[in-house]
Amino acid sequence: MDKTKIIYDKVMAFKQRFPGTIAWRLKAHCKVAADHINNDEEILYAFAAQKSYSMLNIVSTFVVVITDKRILLAQKRFFFGYFYYSITPDMFNDLTIKMGLIWGMAIIDTVKETVYLSNLSSGALQEIETVISKYMMQEKRQYEQEITPEERSKLQNELRNMSKHGE
C-alpha cells in the first residue's frame, strides 16, 4: 500500500476523533513524510499539529508520524520546498503536555531542541501522550536490550490499534 495513503488515512482518522485540532494541507504534508520513510520502517501512528509555541499561529501545520524506528515531522511549504525533522529514540529526552481551555500542546524535548506541537484538541492530548510515551519507553528499553521481541510486537500492535480506533 502507498505510504502517503497510509499516513493520510491515519491523520484523517485522528482528525475525525479530534475535530478541534487545527490542521491544513494534510495531503501535501503526508506526501513529504512518506518520501522520507524508509522501506524497512513501519508506520504506527500519525497526527497533525501546528509546530509552534504560539496558539495564535495556525499556519504552521506539520504531520507527525511515528514509525517503528523514529518520529518524523514534515511540512510542505506553501510555494516550494519543505521542512522535515527526525527524532530518533536516542535523541528523545522528555514529553510535556499542556492543556488550555480549548487547545493543548505537546512538547517534545530532545537533545538538540524543543519541539512544540500546538493547537491540538484537548481531547487528543491523552492519546498523544500515551502513544509517544509507550513508544519511547519501548525504544529506550530496546537500546538497553531489556525488551523481548514478543513485548516489542505487542507494543507495536497497541500503537497500530490506537491509531485505528482511538482509546
TIRO-614819 format. One record per residue: x, y, z negated of N, C-alpha, C, O in turn. Coordinates in steps of 0.05 Angstrom, whole numbers, padded with zeros to 5 digits, always signed. Layout:
BEGIN
XYZXYZXYZXYZ
...
//
This chain:
BEGIN
+00017-00024+00000+00000+00000+00000+00018+00025+00000+00040+00025-00011
+00008+00046+00012+00022+00071+00014+00027+00084-00013+00007+00087-00029
+00051+00091-00020+00058+00103-00046+00043+00129-00050+00034+00135-00073
+00040+00145-00029+00025+00171-00032-00004+00165-00040-00014+00179-00058
-00016+00145-00028-00044+00139-00035-00046+00128-00064-00065+00136-00078
-00027+00112-00072-00028+00101-00100-00026+00125-00120-00042+00126-00139
-00007+00143-00115-00004+00165-00133-00029+00183-00133-00039+00191-00154
-00038+00189-00109-00062+00206-00106-00086+00194-00120-00101+00208-00134
-00090+00168-00117-00113+00155-00130-00111+00157-00160-00131+00161-00174
-00087+00153-00171-00083+00155-00200-00087+00183-00210-00099+00187-00231
-00078+00203-00195-00082+00231-00203-00111+00238-00201-00122+00251-00219
-00125+00229-00181-00154+00235-00178-00170+00221-00200-00190+00232-00210
-00162+00197-00208-00175+00183-00230-00172+00199-00256-00190+00202-00272
-00147+00210-00260-00142+00227-00283-00160+00252-00282-00172+00259-00302
-00161+00265-00259-00178+00289-00256-00207+00283-00261-00222+00300-00272
-00217+00259-00253-00245+00252-00258-00250+00248-00288-00271+00255-00298
-00231+00236-00301-00234+00232-00330-00232+00258-00346-00245+00261-00366
-00215+00276-00336-00209+00301-00350-00212+00325-00330-00192+00337-00322
-00237+00332-00322-00241+00352-00301-00232+00380-00310-00229+00397-00292
-00228+00385-00335-00219+00411-00344-00190+00418-00338-00182+00441-00340
-00175+00398-00330-00147+00402-00323-00145+00418-00297-00159+00412-00278
-00129+00439-00298-00126+00457-00274-00104+00446-00256-00081+00442-00265
-00111+00440-00231-00091+00429-00212-00100+00435-00184-00124+00434-00178
-00081+00441-00166-00086+00448-00138-00068+00433-00120-00047+00423-00128
-00076+00430-00095-00060+00419-00073-00048+00391-00081-00024+00387-00076
-00064+00374-00092-00054+00349-00103-00043+00330-00082-00022+00317-00087
-00055+00329-00059-00045+00311-00038-00017+00318-00029+00000+00300-00025
-00011+00344-00026+00015+00353-00018+00036+00346-00039+00058+00338-00033
+00029+00351-00064+00048+00345-00086+00052+00314-00088+00075+00306-00094
+00031+00299-00084+00034+00269-00086+00053+00259-00064+00068+00240-00068
+00052+00271-00040+00070+00263-00018+00099+00268-00026+00116+00251-00020
+00105+00291-00038+00133+00296-00047+00142+00276-00067+00164+00265-00065
+00125+00269-00086+00132+00249-00107+00137+00222-00093+00156+00208-00100
+00119+00214-00075+00121+00188-00062+00148+00186-00046+00159+00165-00044
+00156+00208-00034+00181+00208-00019+00205+00202-00036+00226+00193-00025
+00204+00207-00062+00226+00203-00080+00225+00178-00097+00243+00173-00113
+00204+00162-00093+00202+00137-00108+00216+00115-00092+00210+00111-00068
+00234+00102-00105+00250+00081-00092+00232+00056-00088+00212+00052-00101
+00241+00040-00069+00225+00015-00063+00224-00004-00086+00205-00020-00088
+00244-00004-00104+00244-00022-00127+00229-00011-00151+00230-00024-00173
+00216+00012-00149+00202+00024-00171+00172+00018-00169+00161+00017-00147
+00159+00015-00192+00130+00011-00192+00117+00035-00205+00126+00045-00226
+00097+00045-00193+00082+00068-00203+00063+00059-00225+00045+00042-00219
+00066+00069-00249+00050+00060-00271+00027+00080-00278+00005+00071-00285
+00033+00105-00277+00014+00126-00286+00020+00152-00272+00043+00157-00265
+00000+00168-00267+00004+00194-00254-00017+00214-00263-00040+00206-00268
-00009+00239-00266-00028+00260-00273-00018+00287-00262+00005+00288-00252
-00034+00307-00263-00026+00334-00253-00028+00354-00276-00044+00351-00294
-00010+00374-00275-00010+00395-00295+00005+00419-00284+00018+00417-00263
+00004+00441-00297+00019+00465-00290+00046+00463-00304+00047+00459-00328
+00068+00465-00289+00094+00464-00302+00101+00493-00309+00115+00507-00295
+00091+00501-00333+00095+00528-00342+00089+00530-00371+00072+00515-00381
+00102+00548-00385+00097+00552-00414+00071+00568-00417+00057+00565-00437
+00065+00585-00398+00042+00603-00400+00016+00589-00391+00016+00577-00369
-00004+00592-00407-00031+00581-00399-00044+00598-00377-00063+00590-00365
-00033+00622-00373-00044+00640-00353-00034+00634-00325-00046+00642-00305
-00012+00619-00323+00000+00612-00297-00015+00587-00287-00012+00565-00297
-00032+00591-00266-00048+00569-00256-00040+00562-00227-00054+00548-00213
-00016+00571-00218-00008+00566-00191+00018+00549-00189+00031+00548-00168
+00025+00537-00211+00050+00521-00211+00044+00491-00216+00056+00479-00233
+00024+00480-00201+00016+00452-00205+00039+00434-00197+00051+00437-00176
+00044+00414-00214+00062+00392-00208+00047+00366-00212+00029+00364-00228
+00055+00346-00197+00045+00319-00202+00067+00305-00218+00090+00306-00212
+00058+00292-00240+00076+00278-00258+00071+00248-00254+00049+00239-00257
+00092+00233-00246+00089+00204-00241+00108+00189-00260+00131+00195-00262
+00097+00169-00273+00113+00152-00290+00116+00125-00275+00097+00112-00269
+00141+00119-00269+00147+00093-00257+00159+00075-00278+00162+00082-00301
+00166+00051-00270+00178+00032-00289+00207+00040-00295+00220+00026-00311
+00218+00061-00282+00246+00068-00287+00250+00097-00296+00270+00103-00309
+00230+00115-00291+00234+00144-00298+00208+00159-00295+00187+00148-00287
+00209+00185-00303+00187+00203-00299+00195+00223-00277+00217+00234-00278
+00177+00226-00258+00182+00245-00235+00163+00268-00237+00139+00264-00244
+00172+00292-00230+00155+00315-00228+00159+00326-00200+00182+00331-00192
+00137+00331-00185+00140+00340-00158+00120+00362-00151+00097+00361-00160
+00129+00381-00136+00112+00403-00127+00119+00410-00098+00143+00415-00092
+00100+00411-00080+00104+00421-00053+00101+00451-00054+00080+00461-00063
+00121+00465-00045+00120+00494-00045+00099+00503-00024+00092+00488-00006
+00089+00527-00027+00067+00536-00010+00074+00538+00019+00059+00529+00036
+00097+00549+00026+00104+00552+00054+00123+00531+00064+00118+00517+00084
+00146+00527+00050+00165+00506+00059+00181+00497+00035+00184+00512+00015
+00190+00472+00036+00207+00461+00014+00190+00450-00008+00165+00450-00007
+00204+00442-00029+00191+00430-00052+00209+00432-00076+00233+00437-00074
+00197+00426-00100+00212+00423-00125+00209+00394-00134+00187+00383-00132
+00230+00383-00145+00230+00355-00154+00248+00353-00178+00270+00363-00178
+00238+00340-00199+00253+00335-00223+00250+00305-00230+00229+00293-00226
+00271+00294-00242+00270+00266-00251+00280+00265-00280+00301+00277-00286
+00265+00252-00297+00273+00249-00325+00277+00219-00329+00258+00203-00329
+00301+00211-00334+00307+00183-00340+00305+00179-00370+00309+00198-00385
+00300+00155-00379+00297+00150-00408+00321+00159-00425+00317+00167-00448
+00345+00157-00414+00368+00165-00430+00369+00195-00433+00383+00205-00451
+00355+00211-00417+00355+00240-00419+00332+00249-00437+00332+00273-00446
+00313+00232-00443+00289+00239-00459+00296+00242-00489+00309+00224-00500
+00288+00264-00501+00292+00268-00530+00266+00266-00545+00264+00250-00564
+00246+00281-00538+00222+00283-00555+00198+00292-00538+00201+00304-00517
+00174+00287-00549+00149+00296-00537+00133+00311-00558+00130+00302-00580
+00124+00335-00550+00107+00351-00568+00080+00356-00554+00080+00362-00530
+00058+00355-00568+00032+00361-00557+00021+00385-00572+00022+00386-00597
+00011+00405-00557-00001+00428-00569-00030+00430-00558-00034+00429-00534
-00049+00433-00576-00077+00435-00567-00088+00462-00573-00086+00472-00596
-00100+00475-00553-00113+00500-00556-00143+00497-00556-00152+00474-00559
-00157+00518-00553-00186+00517-00553-00197+00502-00529-00215+00486-00532
-00187+00509-00506-00196+00496-00481-00176+00477-00469-00182+00454-00462
-00151+00487-00467-00130+00471-00455-00108+00465-00475-00106+00477-00496
-00092+00445-00467-00069+00438-00484-00044+00437-00467-00044+00443-00443
-00022+00429-00481+00004+00429-00468+00019+00404-00478+00018+00398-00502
+00034+00392-00460+00052+00370-00467+00080+00381-00462+00086+00391-00440
+00097+00379-00482+00125+00390-00480+00144+00366-00481+00146+00352-00502
+00159+00362-00460+00178+00340-00458+00206+00353-00462+00215+00368-00446
+00219+00346-00484+00245+00356-00490+00266+00336-00479+00265+00312-00486
+00283+00345-00462+00304+00328-00451+00331+00339-00459+00333+00360-00472
+00352+00325-00452+00379+00333-00459+00386+00360-00445+00399+00377-00457
+00377+00363-00421+00383+00387-00405+00364+00411-00409+00373+00434-00411
+00338+00405-00411+00318+00426-00411+00293+00417-00425+00290+00394-00433
+00275+00436-00429+00249+00430-00440+00229+00434-00418+00228+00455-00405
+00212+00414-00413+00192+00415-00392+00164+00420-00405+00155+00404-00421
+00152+00442-00397+00125+00449-00407+00104+00442-00387+00105+00452-00364
+00085+00425-00394+00063+00417-00377+00038+00428-00389+00028+00418-00409
+00027+00449-00377+00005+00464-00389-00021+00461-00373-00022+00448-00352
-00042+00474-00384-00068+00474-00372-00080+00446-00369-00094+00440-00350
-00074+00430-00388-00085+00403-00389-00111+00403-00405-00112+00417-00426
-00131+00389-00396-00156+00387-00411-00149+00376-00439-00133+00358-00442
-00161+00388-00460-00154+00380-00487-00160+00350-00491-00147+00337-00508
-00179+00339-00477-00185+00310-00479-00163+00292-00468-00161+00269-00475
-00147+00303-00450-00126+00288-00437-00101+00285-00454-00085+00267-00449
-00098+00302-00473-00073+00303-00489-00067+00277-00503-00044+00268-00503
-00087+00264-00515-00082+00239-00529-00073+00217-00510-00055+00202-00516
-00086+00216-00487-00078+00195-00467-00050+00200-00457-00034+00181-00455
-00043+00225-00451-00016+00231-00441+00005+00225-00463+00026+00214-00457
-00001+00232-00487+00017+00226-00510+00021+00197-00512+00044+00187-00516
+00000+00181-00511+00002+00152-00514+00018+00140-00492+00036+00124-00497
+00013+00148-00467+00027+00137-00444+00057+00143-00445+00074+00126-00443
+00063+00169-00449+00092+00177-00449+00106+00165-00473+00129+00155-00470
+00094+00165-00496+00107+00154-00520+00112+00124-00517+00134+00114-00523
+00092+00109-00509+00095+00080-00505+00117+00074-00484+00134+00057-00488
+00116+00089-00462+00135+00085-00441+00163+00090-00451+00181+00074-00446
+00167+00113-00464+00194+00120-00473+00204+00101-00495+00228+00094-00495
+00187+00093-00513+00195+00073-00533+00204+00047-00520+00224+00035-00528
+00188+00038-00500+00195+00014-00486+00222+00016-00472+00239-00001-00474
+00226+00038-00458+00251+00042-00443+00275+00045-00461+00297+00035-00455
+00272+00060-00483+00294+00063-00501+00302+00037-00514+00325+00031-00518
+00282+00021-00521+00287-00006-00532+00302-00024-00512+00319-00039-00519
+00294-00021-00487+00307-00037-00466+00337-00030-00464+00353-00048-00461
+00343-00005-00467+00372+00003-00466+00387-00010-00488+00411-00016-00486
+00374-00014-00511+00387-00027-00534+00383-00057-00534+00392-00070-00553
+00372-00068-00513+00368-00097-00509+00351-00109-00531+00356-00132-00539
+00331-00095-00541+00313-00105-00562+00287-00115-00550+00272-00128-00564
+00282-00110-00525+00256-00117-00514+00258-00142-00496+00277-00145-00481
+00238-00159-00499+00238-00184-00483+00224-00178-00457+00208-00159-00455
+00228-00194-00436+00214-00190-00411+00183-00191-00414+00169-00177-00400
+00174-00208-00432+00145-00211-00437+00134-00185-00449+00112-00176-00441
+00148-00173-00468+00140-00148-00480+00139-00126-00460+00120-00110-00459
+00160-00125-00443+00161-00105-00422+00137-00107-00403+00125-00087-00396
+00131-00132-00394+00109-00137-00376+00082-00128-00389+00065-00116-00376
+00079-00135-00415+00054-00128-00429+00051-00098-00431+00029-00088-00426
+00072-00083-00437+00070-00054-00439+00065-00041-00412+00049-00022-00410
+00077-00052-00391+00072-00041-00364+00043-00046-00356+00031-00028-00344
+00032-00069-00363+00004-00074-00357-00015-00055-00372-00035-00046-00361
-00008-00049-00397-00023-00029-00413-00024-00002-00399-00045+00010-00397
+00000+00007-00390+00001+00033-00376-00014+00033-00350-00028+00052-00344
-00013+00011-00335-00027+00009-00310-00057+00011-00315-00072+00025-00301
-00067-00005-00335-00095-00005-00341-00105+00022-00351-00128+00030-00346
-00088+00036-00367-00096+00062-00377-00100+00081-00354-00118+00098-00354
-00083+00079-00334-00085+00096-00311-00111+00091-00295-00122+00110-00284
-00120+00066-00295-00144+00059-00280-00170+00066-00296-00189+00076-00284
-00169+00061-00322-00194+00062-00337-00194+00082-00359-00215+00087-00371
-00172+00094-00366-00170+00112-00389-00171+00095-00414-00170+00070-00413
-00173+00108-00438-00174+00092-00463-00201+00091-00474-00206+00079-00495
//
